[in-house]
Amino acid sequence: DAQRRFTLSASDFATLNPNPRTCPTFRSRRDADINLALYRRAGVLWRDDDEAGNPWELRFMRMFDMANDSGLFRTQSQLEETGYKPVGDRFVAKADEWVRLFEAKMIHQYDHRFGTYEGATEAHLNKGFLPQFGNAEHLDPCRQNRPEYWVSSAEVDARLHGAWNRQWLLGWRDITGTEKQRTVVASLMPRLAVGHTTPLIFTEKDARLAAALYANLCSFALDYAARQKVGGTHLTYGYLKQLPVLAPSIFEASPPWSEPTPLRDWLLPRVLELSYTAWDLEFFARDVGYDGAPYRWDPDRRFLLRCEVDAAFFHLYALSRDDTDYVMDTFPIVRKNDEKEHGEYRSKRAILE
């Protein structure tokens, strides 16, 4: 089968896997060609052997280990028994307050209120997933997903001291796989406790560029590259560092469709509307210059916004329409869910349009 036989040079190894210089694997010649095009366009997120190889000025953190740090966790009933009262998204007693502990299954792309322990049964927990907020819950900007555990805010501040001074966080799901709907699942979150299955990303760039980085991590184009790269069930630091994330300079320039507006300023209102749907992300909105109320959760509008952003990234990675068509066909669960709910592969059609 000619499509399953192809040649990669030593320089191709260095382009695709610059940090370990290991041999990449692809299902077909076309996958190899498309991935080489992505990496030649973008490079990698973080190149280890280059002093200028970390253009986003990134640092990573695992905040709380769910096993080793379990002695720091309290359940809601334990807090209530010791006199703590719920105040907003916290439990408070005098000057002491406890915040939610987020786990990977509680977040998704552009949705930090994806899963909740509220109403979770043994069947949910045994299968490793939680009940999900529907449109009605998402429409309430004051509604918050409930965690299993709470952590002292002083302990959170101690972990973040000197590493991050903003009142919001950006992280990604460590648990993943190529058989999932999406391989890279990143999310903005309020400043709270976060378990180790959601590693955090800190960047020295301003909040508008951080929003652009977030959009890049959520794009189908990047996800396609990740699906070729991830071999197991964990999206580790090493994998993430070698994904073809576009450099900050790309987002500071103006693409043809938005001249003279810089790309970051074209992306920002879209990322903000998709992300800022609840008051607990108010600090992120303020950091990017928006002082209004959270945006209304509108599934149809959110779908169109996401397709527009995804189409933009296919343009930014310089993929042709035919290659974009091919890439979208490598997401069978996205296709299956679209066809089940809408009778067509709606995501692919809208992105190509």
Solvent accessible surface area in square Angstrom, and as a share of the most:
residue,aa,sasa,rsa
1,D,122,0.63
2,A,75,0.58
3,Q,91,0.41
4,R,174,0.63
5,R,181,0.66
6,F,61,0.26
7,T,123,0.72
8,L,35,0.17
9,S,52,0.34
10,A,87,0.67
11,S,76,0.49
12,D,16,0.08
13,F,56,0.24
14,A,20,0.16
15,T,40,0.23
16,L,1,0.01
17,N,9,0.05
18,P,4,0.02
19,N,41,0.21
20,P,75,0.47
21,R,121,0.44
22,T,70,0.41
23,C,81,0.48
24,P,15,0.10
25,T,104,0.60
26,F,31,0.13
27,R,138,0.50
28,S,18,0.12
29,R,95,0.35
30,R,86,0.31
31,D,1,0.00
32,A,3,0.02
33,D,80,0.42
34,I,4,0.02
35,N,1,0.01
36,L,13,0.06
37,A,43,0.34
38,L,0,0.00
39,Y,5,0.02
40,R,160,0.58
41,R,111,0.41
42,A,17,0.13
43,G,32,0.31
44,V,18,0.10
45,L,3,0.02
46,W,57,0.20
47,R,76,0.28
48,D,83,0.43
49,D,95,0.49
50,D,67,0.35
51,E,188,0.84
52,A,82,0.63
53,G,7,0.07
54,N,37,0.19
55,P,50,0.32
56,W,1,0.00
57,E,77,0.35
58,L,3,0.02
59,R,87,0.32
60,F,42,0.17
61,M,38,0.17
62,R,100,0.37
63,M,4,0.02
64,F,0,0.00
65,D,46,0.24
66,M,43,0.19
67,A,74,0.58
68,N,131,0.67
69,D,26,0.13
70,S,60,0.39
71,G,62,0.59
72,L,60,0.30
73,F,12,0.05
74,R,90,0.33
75,T,40,0.24
76,Q,57,0.25
77,S,62,0.40
78,Q,84,0.37
79,L,3,0.02
80,E,84,0.38
81,E,140,0.63
82,T,100,0.58
83,G,42,0.41
84,Y,30,0.11
85,K,134,0.57
86,P,88,0.55
87,V,90,0.52
88,G,73,0.70
89,D,33,0.17
90,R,70,0.26
91,F,6,0.03
92,V,39,0.22
93,A,27,0.21
94,K,205,0.87
95,A,108,0.84
96,D,54,0.28
97,E,54,0.24
98,W,28,0.10
99,V,6,0.03
100,R,4,0.01
101,L,0,0.00
102,F,0,0.00
103,E,15,0.07
104,A,9,0.07
105,K,55,0.23
106,M,0,0.00
107,I,0,0.00
108,H,31,0.14
109,Q,5,0.02
110,Y,7,0.03
111,D,15,0.08
112,H,4,0.02
113,R,0,0.00
114,F,47,0.19
115,G,1,0.01
116,T,5,0.03
117,Y,28,0.11
118,E,57,0.26
119,G,59,0.57
120,A,30,0.23
121,T,69,0.40
122,E,122,0.55
123,A,60,0.47
124,H,41,0.18
125,L,70,0.35
126,N,123,0.63
127,K,151,0.64
128,G,48,0.46
129,F,95,0.40
130,L,4,0.02
131,P,28,0.18
132,Q,109,0.48
133,F,16,0.07
134,G,34,0.33
135,N,82,0.42
136,A,79,0.62
137,E,50,0.22
138,H,10,0.04
139,L,76,0.38
140,D,61,0.32
141,P,46,0.29
142,C,88,0.53
143,R,83,0.30
144,Q,52,0.23
145,N,1,0.01
146,R,103,0.38
147,P,5,0.03
148,E,64,0.29
149,Y,63,0.24
150,W,16,0.05
151,V,1,0.00
152,S,20,0.13
153,S,17,0.11
154,A,70,0.54
155,E,49,0.22
156,V,4,0.02
157,D,71,0.37
158,A,67,0.52
159,R,76,0.28
160,L,0,0.00
161,H,157,0.70
162,G,80,0.77
163,A,21,0.16
164,W,17,0.06
165,N,132,0.68
166,R,51,0.19
167,Q,71,0.31
168,W,1,0.00
169,L,0,0.00
170,L,3,0.02
171,G,0,0.00
172,W,1,0.00
173,R,46,0.17
174,D,8,0.04
175,I,80,0.40
176,T,4,0.02
177,G,1,0.01
178,T,60,0.35
179,E,110,0.49
180,K,87,0.37
181,Q,71,0.32
182,R,14,0.05
183,T,0,0.00
184,V,0,0.00
185,V,7,0.04
186,A,0,0.00
187,S,0,0.00
188,L,3,0.01
189,M,0,0.00
190,P,7,0.05
191,R,37,0.14
192,L,4,0.02
193,A,0,0.00
194,V,0,0.00
195,G,0,0.00
196,H,53,0.24
197,T,29,0.17
198,T,1,0.00
199,P,0,0.00
200,L,0,0.00
201,I,3,0.01
202,F,1,0.01
203,T,5,0.03
204,E,100,0.45
205,K,46,0.19
206,D,61,0.32
207,A,6,0.05
208,R,80,0.29
209,L,8,0.04
210,A,2,0.02
211,A,1,0.00
212,A,1,0.01
213,L,1,0.00
214,Y,1,0.00
215,A,0,0.00
216,N,0,0.00
217,L,1,0.00
218,C,3,0.02
219,S,1,0.01
220,F,14,0.06
221,A,1,0.01
222,L,0,0.00
223,D,0,0.00
224,Y,0,0.00
225,A,1,0.01
226,A,0,0.00
227,R,27,0.10
228,Q,28,0.13
229,K,34,0.15
230,V,7,0.04
231,G,71,0.69
232,G,40,0.38
233,T,80,0.46
234,H,83,0.37
235,L,0,0.00
236,T,52,0.30
237,Y,61,0.23
238,G,43,0.41
239,Y,65,0.25
240,L,0,0.00
241,K,35,0.15
242,Q,11,0.05
243,L,0,0.00
244,P,0,0.00
245,V,3,0.02
246,L,0,0.00
247,A,32,0.24
248,P,9,0.06
249,S,70,0.45
250,I,44,0.22
251,F,0,0.00
252,E,85,0.38
253,A,54,0.42
254,S,41,0.27
255,P,10,0.06
256,P,116,0.73
257,W,95,0.33
258,S,13,0.08
259,E,118,0.53
260,P,125,0.79
261,T,52,0.30
262,P,35,0.22
263,L,1,0.00
264,R,43,0.16
265,D,46,0.24
266,W,32,0.11
267,L,1,0.00
268,L,22,0.11
269,P,66,0.41
270,R,48,0.17
271,V,0,0.00
272,L,8,0.04
273,E,23,0.10
274,L,0,0.00
275,S,3,0.02
276,Y,0,0.00
277,T,6,0.04
278,A,0,0.00
279,W,100,0.35
280,D,22,0.11
281,L,2,0.01
282,E,58,0.26
283,F,118,0.49
284,F,0,0.00
285,A,0,0.00
286,R,82,0.30
287,D,69,0.36
288,V,13,0.07
289,G,70,0.68
290,Y,63,0.24
291,D,119,0.62
292,G,23,0.22
293,A,55,0.43
294,P,20,0.13
295,Y,59,0.23
296,R,167,0.61
297,W,26,0.09
298,D,45,0.23
299,P,62,0.39
300,D,97,0.50
301,R,121,0.44
302,R,22,0.08
303,F,31,0.13
304,L,113,0.56
305,L,15,0.08
306,R,60,0.22
307,C,10,0.06
308,E,75,0.34
309,V,4,0.03
310,D,7,0.04
311,A,24,0.19
312,A,5,0.04
313,F,0,0.00
314,F,7,0.03
315,H,123,0.55
316,L,11,0.06
317,Y,2,0.01
318,A,76,0.59
319,L,17,0.09
320,S,60,0.39
321,R,153,0.56
322,D,102,0.53
323,D,35,0.18
324,T,7,0.04
325,D,49,0.25
326,Y,54,0.20
327,V,0,0.00
328,M,0,0.00
329,D,60,0.31
330,T,15,0.09
331,F,1,0.00
332,P,82,0.51
333,I,58,0.30
334,V,13,0.07
335,R,91,0.33
336,K,137,0.58
337,N,65,0.33
338,D,16,0.08
339,E,75,0.34
340,K,174,0.74
341,E,135,0.61
342,H,73,0.33
343,G,67,0.65
344,E,62,0.28
345,Y,15,0.06
346,R,49,0.18
347,S,12,0.08
348,K,31,0.13
349,R,99,0.36
350,A,19,0.15
351,I,7,0.04
352,L,30,0.15
353,E,146,0.66
